[in-house]
Each structure stands twice: as C-alpha cells, then as structure tokens.
Amino acid sequence: MNYRLSSAFRFLAIPLATLLLAGCGGSDADGGSDGGGSGGAPETAGHAGRSAGTAGSGGDSASVGGNDGVGNPGGSYRGPSVRSAKSFAALAYSAITTANISSVTGDVGVSAGAMSTITGFDAPTDVKYGTDSLAPHEQRTILAQQDVTALVGDIDPRACDADYTDVVGGLTGDVTLYPGVTCMNSFSADVLLNGHLTLDAKGDPNAFFIIRGNLTLTVADAAQVVLANGAQACGVFWRIKKQVTIGKTVAFYGTVIAGTAITLNTESTLSGRALAQTAGVVLDANTVTIPSSCSHLE
C-alpha cells in the first residue's frame, strides 16, 4: 500500500523521521565474535555447582560476555579467539621437550629460541617453528605469541560468573561448571583439580568456558575432565597466571594458557593447546591434538 504526505505536512517528514531515529538508536557494545571484547555484563553470578556430597554453592545457569548460549542454541559465539596461535598444539617461549615419544597433531614452536630448542619431535610429520625458521615463517611464532598476549588481554577483564576463591579444595570432588567465567583467584592457595570435573554446555554449540586462576594449576593423576551436553574442547580456556602441571593419565580438554611453564606428565592427553607465555612446555609420552570440529569458535 502506498502512502502520500499532503503538501501541508510534507515539510515535517524529515525532522519527524530524524526525531524517531534519534529516540530509538543505540550501539552494540557487546564486542564481536572474534574475542575482541568482553561482550557486556554477565546475566547471573554463581553458575557453577557441585554435586551432592561435596561442598560448594551456586545456581545452575548463567552466561557471560553476552553469550546467548545457555539453553539457546541460536546465539552467537562471544568467547575468546586464539587467532594466529590456532595452528599450534604447543607454543612456548623458551623450549619444548618430550622425555618420551609424544604424538602431537598440530604445529610446535618457540617464540624466543631456535628450532634446536624443540627436542624429541623428529617424526617426518612433526612441524616445528622457531626464530630461525626460513621465510616466510621467521616471524610465525613471535606473531602467534603476540596473539596469545591478546588472548590473555581479552580473558582477564571479563567479570566472574562463579567464584571458587573461597571454596575449600577448589575443583576437588565432583564439580560441574556451566558456560561463563569461573574465577579461582587466591593470595595463598594454588588451584588443585582432583576428581571429576564436568563442563556442561546445556546444549549450546556456542558455549564457552573460562577457568581463570592467579597462581598455579595442578591436575592430580587420573583426574577427569568431561565435556557434556555439547561442550567442545575449543570453547574451553584455562587462563593460569603461573605454572600448569597436569598429572599422569589425565584426559584434559581446552586451550591452556600459562603465564610460565606447562608440564604434562606420563600418558596424559590434551585435546586443545599448550601455550606457555614466558617459559617452556614439557611433555612425556603424551598425545596433544588440536580440536578440529568447531572452527567457528576459533
């Protein structure tokens, strides 16, 4: 249907439209899906819960950073991005070593050393990079490490949705975390993961999990990390300001960002990445695999 303004009112059309647009405008400050912004305030706090028989608190639903994901598969991904570090299964500052043969699917590289500082990876399929890599790859690890710094800069300002700082034992026993940011900050106690940790995406393919601690993370031998209800390894980020040590025979998931060193003990597996900012990565008969089923999250 066509409408015409009479000549008497035609002079009002532009000012009136301008007023209407000015009254209902606004900008989207939530940040993009590439991990560049925090994506707004979290909807609720206390998204982590413990199963019966263990101490703890918190509700069972929350989202963070504008993530539309809890029970809403139509939302978009608002989690962090690894950018040019995407191809690295292990990226260190100083050295990468393996005590026994380790299987790594993805690149290995050091950002402050030559390729000779990467030892134990001699299979034809091993792809190694260092400061002495030939062009056009001579800056590859340096740029990737810069993107790790940017990744940390994205993660650190995000508000906590669940705070385990005052929970005795940290991630000990049967613990379930839901999408969002779980904070493990403390001035005295390191983070211990000992037991059965479930990351529950609640059916959201765009869900992301950030577990952030300001000291060290130690994962006990045979501890279990389980992805549930659509959770994906590439949507899990462990941001630990100091060292990360993963015990023996642990199945671990997510991108591990350590301020210093990362150590994987005998026969543990990592579906994700080991990114050490200022020290080395040490492996021992491990399997490290970059997740390949969720490129839209990276």
C-alpha positions as CSV (number, residue, x, y, z in Angstrom):
1,M,0.0,0.0,0.0
2,N,1.4,3.5,-0.9
3,Y,1.1,6.5,1.3
4,R,1.4,10.2,0.4
5,L,2.1,13.1,2.6
6,S,-0.1,16.1,1.8
7,S,1.7,19.2,0.8
8,A,0.7,20.7,4.2
9,F,2.7,18.1,6.1
10,R,5.4,17.1,3.7
11,F,7.8,19.6,5.3
12,L,7.6,17.6,8.6
13,A,8.8,14.3,7.1
14,I,12.5,14.7,7.5
15,P,12.5,16.3,11.0
16,L,10.0,13.7,12.3
17,A,12.0,10.7,10.9
18,T,15.1,12.2,12.4
19,L,13.5,12.5,15.8
20,L,12.2,9.0,15.7
21,L,15.6,7.5,14.8
22,A,17.3,9.6,17.4
23,G,14.9,8.3,20.0
24,C,15.4,4.6,19.4
25,G,19.0,4.4,18.3
26,G,21.9,2.8,20.1
27,S,25.1,0.9,19.6
28,D,26.1,-2.6,20.2
29,A,29.0,-2.6,22.7
30,D,29.0,-6.3,23.2
31,G,32.0,-7.0,21.1
32,G,32.3,-9.3,18.1
33,S,32.5,-13.0,17.8
34,D,36.3,-12.8,17.3
35,G,37.0,-12.4,21.0
36,G,37.9,-8.7,20.8
37,G,35.5,-7.5,23.5
38,S,34.1,-8.7,26.8
39,G,30.6,-8.8,25.3
40,G,28.8,-7.0,28.1
41,A,27.9,-7.8,31.7
42,P,27.1,-11.4,32.7
43,E,23.5,-12.2,33.3
44,T,23.8,-14.0,36.6
45,A,26.5,-15.0,39.0
46,G,27.3,-18.3,40.6
47,H,26.9,-20.6,37.6
48,A,29.0,-23.4,39.0
49,G,27.5,-26.1,41.1
50,R,28.8,-29.2,43.0
51,S,27.0,-32.5,43.1
52,A,25.5,-33.9,46.2
53,G,28.0,-34.8,48.9
54,T,30.5,-32.0,48.2
55,A,30.8,-28.5,49.5
56,G,30.0,-25.6,47.3
57,S,27.4,-23.2,46.1
58,G,25.9,-21.6,43.1
59,G,23.0,-21.9,40.8
60,D,22.9,-23.9,37.7
61,S,22.5,-21.3,34.9
62,A,24.4,-18.3,33.7
63,S,26.0,-16.8,30.7
64,V,28.9,-14.4,30.3
65,G,30.1,-11.7,28.0
66,G,26.8,-11.5,26.1
67,N,26.9,-15.2,25.3
68,D,23.4,-16.1,24.3
69,G,24.1,-19.7,24.8
70,V,22.5,-21.2,28.0
71,G,19.7,-23.2,26.5
72,N,19.7,-21.0,23.4
73,P,21.5,-22.7,20.5
74,G,20.5,-19.7,18.3
75,G,23.0,-17.5,20.0
76,S,26.4,-16.4,18.6
77,Y,29.8,-17.2,20.0
78,R,31.2,-14.5,22.2
79,G,34.2,-16.3,23.7
80,P,37.9,-15.6,23.2
81,S,39.8,-16.3,20.0
82,V,43.3,-17.8,19.6
83,R,43.8,-16.1,16.2
84,S,47.2,-17.0,14.7
85,A,48.0,-19.4,17.5
86,K,45.3,-21.6,16.1
87,S,47.7,-24.0,14.3
88,F,49.9,-24.6,17.4
89,A,49.4,-27.6,19.5
90,A,52.3,-26.5,21.7
91,L,53.7,-22.9,21.7
92,A,56.4,-22.0,24.2
93,Y,58.6,-19.0,24.9
94,S,61.9,-20.9,25.5
95,A,61.8,-24.6,24.7
96,I,59.6,-27.6,24.1
97,T,60.9,-31.0,25.1
98,T,59.5,-34.5,25.4
99,A,61.0,-37.2,27.7
100,N,59.5,-40.0,25.6
101,I,57.8,-40.0,22.2
102,S,54.8,-37.8,22.2
103,S,52.2,-37.6,19.5
104,V,51.3,-34.0,18.5
105,T,48.8,-33.1,15.9
106,G,49.5,-29.5,15.1
107,D,52.5,-27.2,15.0
108,V,55.1,-26.9,17.7
109,G,57.0,-23.7,18.1
110,V,59.1,-21.4,20.4
111,S,59.0,-17.6,20.2
112,A,62.3,-16.8,21.7
113,G,64.5,-19.6,20.6
114,A,65.8,-21.6,17.6
115,M,64.2,-24.8,16.3
116,S,67.0,-26.7,18.1
117,T,65.3,-25.9,21.4
118,I,62.5,-28.2,20.3
119,T,63.7,-31.7,21.1
120,G,62.1,-35.1,20.8
121,F,59.9,-34.3,17.9
122,D,61.7,-35.9,15.0
123,A,59.0,-37.6,13.1
124,P,58.5,-36.5,9.5
125,T,55.0,-35.3,10.3
126,D,56.3,-33.0,13.1
127,V,56.1,-29.3,12.1
128,K,58.4,-27.1,14.1
129,Y,59.0,-23.4,14.1
130,G,61.5,-21.1,15.8
131,T,63.2,-17.8,15.4
132,D,65.5,-19.3,12.8
133,S,62.7,-20.6,10.6
134,L,63.0,-19.8,6.9
135,A,61.0,-17.1,5.3
136,P,58.1,-16.6,5.3
137,H,57.9,-18.3,8.7
138,E,60.6,-16.5,10.6
139,Q,58.1,-14.4,12.5
140,R,55.4,-17.0,12.8
141,T,56.0,-17.9,16.5
142,I,56.5,-14.3,17.5
143,L,53.2,-13.2,16.0
144,A,51.5,-16.3,17.5
145,Q,52.8,-15.4,20.9
146,Q,51.6,-11.8,20.5
147,D,48.1,-13.2,19.8
148,V,48.4,-15.3,23.0
149,T,49.1,-12.0,24.8
150,A,46.0,-10.5,23.1
151,L,44.0,-13.6,24.2
152,V,45.0,-13.0,27.8
153,G,44.1,-9.4,27.4
154,D,40.6,-10.5,26.3
155,I,40.2,-13.0,29.1
156,D,41.5,-11.2,32.1
157,P,39.0,-8.2,32.2
158,R,35.9,-10.5,32.0
159,A,33.7,-10.5,35.0
160,C,33.4,-13.6,37.1
161,D,30.2,-15.6,36.9
162,A,31.3,-18.1,39.6
163,D,34.0,-17.5,42.2
164,Y,35.7,-20.5,43.7
165,T,38.2,-18.4,45.6
166,D,36.8,-19.2,49.0
167,V,35.7,-22.7,48.3
168,V,37.9,-25.1,50.2
169,G,39.6,-27.6,47.9
170,G,38.9,-25.7,44.7
171,L,38.0,-28.1,42.0
172,T,38.1,-31.2,44.2
173,G,35.5,-33.9,44.1
174,D,32.5,-33.9,41.7
175,V,32.2,-30.4,40.2
176,T,30.1,-29.1,37.4
177,L,30.8,-25.8,35.7
178,Y,28.4,-24.1,33.3
179,P,29.3,-21.6,30.5
180,G,31.0,-18.4,31.5
181,V,33.9,-17.3,33.6
182,T,34.9,-19.3,36.7
183,C,37.4,-17.4,38.9
184,M,39.9,-19.2,41.1
185,N,41.8,-16.2,42.5
186,S,43.7,-16.5,45.8
187,F,46.7,-14.9,47.5
188,S,47.9,-18.1,49.1
189,A,46.4,-21.3,47.7
190,D,47.2,-22.8,44.3
191,V,44.3,-24.4,42.3
192,L,44.0,-28.2,42.6
193,L,41.8,-30.2,40.2
194,N,41.4,-33.6,41.8
195,G,38.3,-35.6,41.0
196,H,35.7,-35.4,38.3
197,L,35.1,-32.0,36.6
198,T,32.2,-31.7,34.2
199,L,31.8,-28.8,31.7
200,D,28.1,-28.7,30.8
201,A,27.2,-26.6,27.8
202,K,23.5,-27.1,28.3
203,G,23.0,-27.8,24.6
204,D,24.6,-24.6,23.3
205,P,27.1,-25.2,20.5
206,N,28.4,-21.7,21.0
207,A,29.1,-22.1,24.7
208,F,32.5,-21.2,26.1
209,F,34.2,-21.8,29.5
210,I,36.9,-19.7,31.0
211,I,38.6,-21.0,34.1
212,R,40.9,-18.3,35.5
213,G,43.4,-18.5,38.3
214,N,46.1,-16.1,39.5
215,L,48.6,-18.7,40.9
216,T,49.3,-22.3,39.7
217,L,47.1,-25.1,38.5
218,T,47.9,-28.7,39.4
219,V,45.8,-31.5,38.0
220,A,46.1,-34.7,40.0
221,D,46.9,-38.1,38.5
222,A,43.9,-39.7,36.8
223,A,41.7,-36.7,37.3
224,Q,38.8,-36.5,34.8
225,V,37.5,-33.6,32.7
226,V,34.3,-34.4,31.0
227,L,32.6,-32.4,28.2
228,A,28.8,-32.7,28.5
229,N,25.7,-31.5,26.6
230,G,27.5,-30.1,23.6
231,A,30.6,-28.7,25.3
232,Q,33.6,-28.5,22.9
233,A,37.3,-28.5,23.7
234,C,37.9,-25.5,21.5
235,G,35.5,-23.5,23.6
236,V,37.4,-24.2,26.9
237,F,40.1,-21.8,28.1
238,W,42.3,-22.3,31.1
239,R,44.0,-19.0,31.9
240,I,46.5,-19.6,34.7
241,K,49.0,-16.8,35.6
242,K,51.8,-19.1,36.7
243,Q,52.6,-22.8,36.0
244,V,50.3,-25.5,34.9
245,T,51.1,-29.1,35.8
246,I,48.9,-32.0,34.5
247,G,49.4,-35.3,36.3
248,K,49.6,-38.8,34.8
249,T,46.9,-40.5,32.8
250,V,44.7,-37.4,32.7
251,A,42.3,-36.7,29.8
252,F,42.3,-32.9,29.6
253,Y,40.4,-30.5,27.4
254,G,40.9,-26.9,26.3
255,T,43.4,-24.3,25.5
256,V,45.8,-24.0,28.4
257,I,47.4,-20.5,28.7
258,A,50.1,-20.5,31.4
259,G,52.0,-17.4,32.4
260,T,55.1,-19.5,32.9
261,A,55.6,-23.2,32.1
262,I,53.3,-26.2,31.2
263,T,54.1,-29.8,32.1
264,L,52.2,-32.8,31.0
265,N,53.1,-36.0,32.9
266,T,53.2,-39.5,31.5
267,E,50.4,-40.7,29.2
268,S,48.1,-37.7,29.7
269,T,46.2,-36.4,26.7
270,L,45.3,-32.9,25.8
271,S,42.6,-32.0,23.3
272,G,43.4,-28.4,22.9
273,R,46.6,-26.4,23.0
274,A,49.5,-25.8,25.4
275,L,50.5,-22.1,25.3
276,A,53.3,-21.1,27.6
277,Q,54.0,-17.4,27.7
278,T,57.4,-17.0,29.4
279,A,58.8,-20.5,29.8
280,G,58.8,-23.9,28.3
281,V,56.4,-26.9,27.6
282,V,57.5,-30.3,28.9
283,L,55.8,-33.5,27.6
284,D,56.2,-37.2,28.5
285,A,54.6,-39.8,26.2
286,N,51.6,-37.5,25.7
287,T,49.1,-37.0,22.9
288,V,48.2,-33.4,22.1
289,T,45.6,-32.8,19.4
290,I,44.1,-29.5,18.2
291,P,40.3,-29.8,18.1
292,S,39.1,-29.8,14.5
293,S,35.3,-29.9,14.8
294,C,34.5,-26.4,15.8
295,S,36.4,-23.9,13.6
296,H,33.6,-21.3,14.1
297,L,34.7,-20.9,17.7
298,E,38.3,-20.0,16.9
